Amino acid sequence: MSSDRVPAPALPVVWRPKTGRIVAYGLATVIMIGAVIMAIFLPPPFTIFDKLGVVALAGLVAWVLHLLGRCRVEADERGITLVNGLRVHRYEWAEVISVTLVEGEPWAKVDFSDGMTIGAMGLQGSEKTRTVLQVRELAALIEERGEADESR
């Protein structure tokens, strides 16, 4: 188990998925450019309202992709912040118990002293080796700063 340990990183630190961000923002850009081009070249009988509707729908899809692309885990001197699709969770170090990444799960999970377990979408299991290192870094911070169970 000692070979699994990594040193705690310097604070503040932000962990975010690389591939997920590239896909989300790349796709949002392609969709928006495509919608604008389509709106420009839509022939009559399409009205300006139809064209604006196409761009607005693309904007809605791009906004949803932004929600997925913004996911991250931030750690600072006071605690951690989990930025997921629609919610942002802020916890002090004393409230954080552990972080786990089970093979095959879409993202890591963080356990808290109030009994809650929250998925950390910023630590995505699809990025295997990179995410394992990030989870180990966060675990080292939790062990160093949190009130994790030391009997493990």
N, C-alpha and C positions, 0 to 999 in steps of 0.2 A: 504494500500500500504506500510505502514511503516514496516509491518511484513515481506514484501518481501525483505527488505534491509539487506544486509550483509556488514560487514566491508571490506574495501579494503585490499587485501593481501599485504604482504611485497614483494618488488621487489628485484630481478627479479623473475618472476614466469612463469612456462610453463604449459599449459593445453593441454592434449592429450587424445584421446580416449583409453580406456583400452581394450575393447573387439575387436575393429577393429584392433589394433596392434597384439593382440594374434592370431586372425584369419589370418591376412595377413602374418605375419612372420612364424607362424606354418605351414600354407599351403605351403609357399615358401620352407620351409625346407623339408617337405614331398615330394614335387615335385622334388626337386634337388636330394634327396637321391634315390628316385624311378628311376629317369632318369639315375643316375650313375650306379645303380644296373642293370637296364635294358641294359645299354650300355655294361657292363661287360659280361653279359650272352647272348647277341645276338649272335646267331650261324652264321657260314658262310652260305650263301653268303653275309652277311652284312660286309661291309668293315670298316676300322677305320674311314673313313670320314662319314659313316652313323652313327656310334656310337658317333662321335663328334657332328654331327648334332642334335642327340637326346638330348645330354647334353646342347648344345647351345640353342635349343628351350626351354628347361626347364629353362635355365638361363634367357632368355628373359621374360618368364612368371614370374619368381621370381623377376625380376627387376620391372615389372609392379606392382606386389604385394608390393614391397618395396615403390614404389611411393605412394600407398594407406596407407601403414603403417607408413610413416614418417609424416603424417599430424599433425599439432600442431598449437597452438597460443602461442606466447611468448610476454611477456610484460616486459619492463625494464624502466629505468629512462627516456629514450628519446622517447619511443613510443611503438608500437606493430608491431609484425611481424606475418603475416599469411602464414604458410607453407602449401600449398595445393598440390595436386597431381603433377602437372607440373610446377607450378609457386610459387614464393615467393614474397609476397607483404610487403613492409616496409612503415609504416606511423608514423609520429610524433604525439604526443598527441594532438596538436592543430588541426590536420586534422580529428580526430576521433569525430563523432557526437554521435553515439549510437550503441548498439548491441541488436538484437532481436532473439528470438527463438520461432517460431510459432509451435504449436503442429501439428505433422504430417509431418513437414519439415525434410529433412535428416540432416541438420546442421544449425547452427546459421548464421545470416547475420550481417555484420558490415557496417554501413553507414558512409560515409566520406564527408568532406566539398566540395569536387570537384564534388559531385553528384553521385559518384560511390557507388555501393553496392556490396560487395564481400562476397561470402560464406566462412565461416570459417569452413573448413572440420575437424579441430581439435576439434570442439565442436559439437559432433554428437548427434542428437536428439534421436537416438536409446538407448542411455544410460540415458534416462529420468531424474531421480532425480539428478544424478551426474552432468549431463550437465546443468540442471537448476541452480544448485549451482555455477558452473563455470561461467555461463553467468551472474549471479548476481554479482559475484566477479569482472568480467571484467567491468560490468556496473558501479560498485562502483569506479573502477579505472578511467573510462572515466569521471564520474562526478567529481572526485577529481582532475584529471590532465588535462582533455580535455576541449574543449570549447563547451560542450554540451548545448543544449537549456534548460535553467533553468526554463522555464515556464511550463514544463511537470510535 
